[in-house]
Amino acid sequence: MKHSPKVIEKFGCLTELLQEIPDISVTASPQTLSGQISVRHHSPLLSTQYFFCCCNRFWSKNYDLLYRCKFPSASLLSSEIVLDKNNQFSSAQYEDSSLLHLLNTNLLLTDILKAVDLRQLNVKISPEEITLELSPMVGSIVQLLLPPLTYFIKPTQQELVAIFQILQLVLATLRQAGFTA
């Protein structure tokens, strides 16, 4: 899919903002609006992908930013955990799980979640792998058709760092609960 030069320019702006964060290196592909982020010295998060999902809306195209991490699973069960509108983790499969309790009672995670406006946060657990997907409002690109206008919800460095902290805390909780090695 060919993207407009303005959208590619905004993707470049996001990549530059990410590169300014200490302990992070970024490899980006502007033509596909995707990249790989390597994180040094901040286990358990070692790397994550970031990319845009294009959604056609009435009179606009929205490019929603998505971060995705995949890890080997140590679980025998399959589950999907989502963050609801009240910043509470829930699962249709396991309503009373120790993992949900750990995620919902982590005060640092709760405080950071209040500071970042998220579109979604999903944890998909299977016996093969765990996939963590986070989509913040900041970093998104909206391209209006009439009037022709492209704007970028520019994240601050504090918001970007908070996103990585959320990923790290969720992964640390998964490890603490025995879901990852």
Order of alpha helices (4+ residues) and beta strands (2+ residues): alpha-beta-beta-beta-beta-beta-beta-alpha-alpha-beta-beta-beta-beta-alpha
